[in-house]
Amino acid sequence: MKRGSAKTLEKEKGSEKIIALTVNGEDHLVPVEDRDTLLDVLRNRLSLTGAKEGCGTGECGSCTVLVDGKPVLACLTLAVGAVGKEITTIEGIAASGKLSPLQKAFIDHGAVQCGFCSSGMILSATALLSDNAKPSRQDIQKALEGNLCRCTGYNKIIEAIESVKDKK
């Protein structure tokens, strides 16, 4: 499919419609119903399981993905609302199968324990570092406000992010 055609493709098919989504730089035609969340489509239609459903109410951040570079809760976002936008999942930030510096820092600093919150934390931090290459500790804490972790106590996560910002 030709890039840029995502906005124009929408075809009725029974109670479902086919929409075009750009995910991790690739265009996909996906059958959806109007009520399907972006999280459901990513996990169940595109087999991108990095985003997790923790609460289903937008409280935990484990479903965070980037939409046009900004963190979005995929459990609260309708898939049809993502047409024409660039969606980035945790699977999309590793270049050529090589972990991003932030992903590597999470491993090196022990910020990944059970891993359930990791993709949301990493994507929220990726957006922060994209906007602010040298955020303060307070900036990092604010960027992570919507992401809950029950394993690390946040210190290791913040240290991992700080280690990456110090290299920029």
Summary of the structure (lengths in Angstrom):
residues: 168
radius of gyration: 16.3
end to end distance: 36.1
largest distance: 52.9
contacts: 522
relative contact order: 0.14
helix: 35%
strand: 20%
